[in-house]
């Protein structure tokens, strides 16, 4: 089956979510990848959203954390404060799944402004629960499309801390957990280098060249000594993803592909 770069990105991200793990999910691309994982390789994953649903099993992708689909399909719903204090800060979240508008070489995220904070060129959706997720989850996965505008040498604003300034910066900040362990894009997969915690390319998606990745990165991106090729999406993965997107589009009155 043929597939798009966006489908490759979503499938590659879904594969990173281990079966049985407890995942704190962000809306948008993270939610799509996490629910694809639930429908394919990780049927026993526990999806948690910051509005309070635990064990959500939406049949369509939620429009926001307040979407009734999440509460209606969850094993239980608890107060937002309990989600953060007991589950997240209590060390019970295995994976935080986040999106970003900008990311830097150390996995720090900007979802606040493009340009200066006082006079921004673009005001973004903001932090939500991402800073707490990035700070307290046992590990973090980041998913976003890759371009020199989104993969920047210096963030306009640090909304959520990844590995800070690199090295032992995260430890010195007193943040628990491993921090970001993977950045999945429509071109490649990046992972933090041991010691420096700078993200390097560890896998290229089929047909993608190193030159494409270099051109789409705003810092001098480096490649691991051994760079793998991501396995192509299977028919099962693509069918599950496309069915999910079709159901979502129909439920929300969208055109196919907008979900």
C-alpha positions in Angstrom: 0.0 0.0 0.0 1.2 3.5 -0.7 1.3 6.0 2.1 2.0 9.6 2.9 4.9 11.1 4.9 2.3 12.1 7.6 1.1 8.5 7.8 4.7 7.3 8.1 5.2 9.8 11.0 2.1 8.7 12.8 2.8 5.0 12.4 6.4 5.4 13.6 5.3 7.3 16.6 2.6 4.7 17.5 5.2 2.0 17.4 7.2 3.7 20.2 4.4 3.3 22.7 4.8 0.0 24.6 1.8 -2.2 25.3 0.6 -1.8 28.9 2.3 1.5 29.5 0.5 4.5 31.1 0.5 7.4 28.6 -0.4 11.0 29.3 -1.6 12.2 25.9 -1.6 15.6 24.2 -4.3 16.6 21.7 -3.5 16.6 18.0 -0.7 14.4 16.6 0.1 12.8 19.9 -3.5 11.7 20.4 -3.6 10.3 16.8 -0.4 8.3 17.3 -1.4 7.1 20.8 -4.8 5.9 19.7 -3.3 4.2 16.6 -1.0 2.3 19.0 -4.1 1.3 21.0 -5.8 0.0 17.9 -2.8 -1.9 16.7 0.4 -2.9 18.5 -0.5 -1.8 22.1 -4.1 -2.7 22.9 -3.5 -2.6 26.6 -2.0 0.9 26.7 -3.7 3.2 29.3 -4.4 6.6 27.8 -4.8 9.5 30.2 -5.9 13.1 29.3 -5.4 16.1 31.5 -9.2 16.8 31.8 -9.4 13.6 33.9 -10.2 10.5 31.8 -8.2 7.4 32.6 -8.2 4.5 30.2 -9.9 6.5 27.4 -10.8 4.5 24.3 -12.2 7.1 21.9 -13.7 5.7 18.6 -12.9 9.1 17.0 -10.1 11.6 17.8 -11.0 14.2 20.4 -11.3 17.9 19.4 -10.0 19.0 22.8 -9.3 17.6 26.3 -12.9 18.5 27.0 -14.4 16.3 24.3 -17.1 14.1 25.8 -15.8 11.2 23.7 -12.9 10.9 26.2 -15.1 10.7 29.3 -17.7 8.5 27.8 -15.1 5.8 26.7 -12.8 6.0 29.8 -12.5 3.4 32.5 -13.0 6.3 35.0 -12.8 10.0 35.2 -11.1 11.9 38.1 -10.5 15.6 38.9 -7.8 17.3 36.9 -5.9 17.9 40.1 -5.7 14.2 40.8 -4.4 13.6 37.3 -1.5 15.9 37.9 -0.8 15.4 41.6 -1.4 11.6 42.0 -0.7 10.3 38.6 1.9 12.6 37.0 3.8 14.0 40.0 3.3 10.7 41.8 5.5 9.0 39.2 2.7 6.9 37.7 3.0 8.1 34.1 5.4 6.0 31.9 5.2 8.2 28.8 4.2 11.8 28.1 3.3 12.2 24.4 3.6 15.8 23.3 3.5 17.9 20.2 5.3 21.2 19.6 5.5 24.3 17.4 9.2 24.6 17.9 11.8 22.2 19.3 15.6 22.6 19.8 18.5 20.2 19.7 18.0 19.3 23.4 14.2 18.5 23.1 13.0 21.7 24.7 9.6 22.8 23.4 8.0 26.1 22.5 4.2 26.3 22.3 3.8 29.9 23.5 5.0 32.5 21.0 6.9 32.9 17.8 9.0 36.1 18.1 9.4 38.1 21.2 7.1 37.5 24.1 6.1 41.1 24.4 5.4 41.6 20.7 5.1 38.1 19.2 4.7 37.5 15.5 2.4 34.5 16.3 0.8 33.7 19.6 0.5 29.9 19.9 -2.0 27.8 21.9 0.1 28.0 25.1 1.4 25.6 27.7 -1.6 23.6 28.9 -0.2 20.7 31.0 2.8 20.2 28.8 5.4 21.7 31.1 4.3 19.4 33.9 4.2 16.4 31.6 7.7 17.2 30.2 9.0 17.7 33.7 7.5 14.7 35.6 6.7 11.8 33.2 9.2 8.9 33.3 9.9 9.5 29.6 8.6 11.8 26.9 8.0 11.4 23.2 7.6 14.4 20.8 5.9 14.3 17.4 5.8 17.1 14.8 6.5 17.8 11.2 10.0 18.8 10.4 11.1 22.1 8.9 13.8 24.7 9.6 11.0 26.9 11.1 10.0 24.2 13.7 13.5 22.7 14.4 15.3 25.8 15.5 18.8 26.6 16.9 17.3 28.7 19.7 13.7 28.7 20.9 11.8 31.9 20.9 10.3 30.8 24.3 10.9 27.7 26.4 7.5 26.4 27.3 8.4 22.9 28.4 11.9 21.8 29.4 13.5 18.7 27.8 17.2 18.3 28.4 17.7 22.0 29.1 21.2 23.1 28.0 22.2 19.5 27.5 24.6 17.3 29.5 23.4 17.0 33.1 21.2 20.1 32.9 18.0 18.3 33.5 19.4 16.6 36.6 20.7 20.0 37.9 17.2 21.4 37.4 15.9 18.7 39.7 13.6 17.2 37.1 12.7 13.5 37.5 12.5 11.0 34.7 14.5 10.5 31.6 13.1 13.5 29.7 12.5 13.3 25.9 13.7 10.0 24.6 12.5 10.4 21.0 11.5 13.0 18.4 9.4 11.5 15.6 8.9 13.6 12.4 7.7 13.1 8.9 11.4 12.6 7.8 13.1 10.7 10.6 13.5 9.6 14.2 15.9 11.4 16.5 17.1 10.2 19.9 19.3 11.9 22.5 23.0 11.2 22.4 24.4 9.6 25.5 26.2 12.2 27.7 25.4 15.3 25.7 21.6 14.6 25.3 21.7 16.4 22.0 19.2 14.8 19.6 20.8 13.0 16.6 19.2 11.1 13.8 19.0 7.4 14.5 16.5 6.4 11.7 15.5 7.8 8.3 12.0 7.1 6.9 12.0 5.2 3.6 13.1 7.4 0.7 14.3 10.3 2.8 17.9 11.5 2.4 20.3 13.0 4.9 20.3 16.1 2.8 16.5 16.5 3.2 16.9 16.2 7.0 19.8 18.7 7.1 17.8 21.2 5.0 14.8 20.9 7.4 16.8 21.4 10.6 17.8 24.8 11.9 20.9 23.6 13.6 23.9 21.5 12.3 22.1 18.2 12.8 24.2 15.1 13.4 23.6 11.5 12.5 24.3 8.4 14.7 27.1 6.1 13.7 24.6 3.6 12.5 21.4 5.0 11.0 18.5 2.6 10.5 15.7 2.8 7.9 12.2 2.9 9.4 10.1 -0.1 8.5 7.3 0.9 6.2 3.7 1.0 7.5 1.9 -2.3 7.3 -1.5 -2.8 5.7 -2.9 -3.3 9.2 -1.4 -0.1 10.5 -2.5 2.0 7.5 -6.1 0.6 7.5 -6.5 1.3 11.2 -5.1 4.8 10.8 -7.3 5.6 7.8 -10.4 4.2 9.4 -9.8 6.3 12.5 -9.3 9.4 10.4 -12.4 8.7 8.4 -14.6 8.2 11.5 -13.2 11.4 13.0 -13.9 13.4 9.8 -17.4 12.1 9.7 -18.1 12.8 13.3 -16.7 16.3 13.2 -18.0 17.3 9.8 -14.5 17.5 8.3 -13.3 16.7 4.8 -11.2 13.4 4.7 -7.6 14.0 5.8 -8.4 17.0 8.1 -8.8 14.8 11.2 
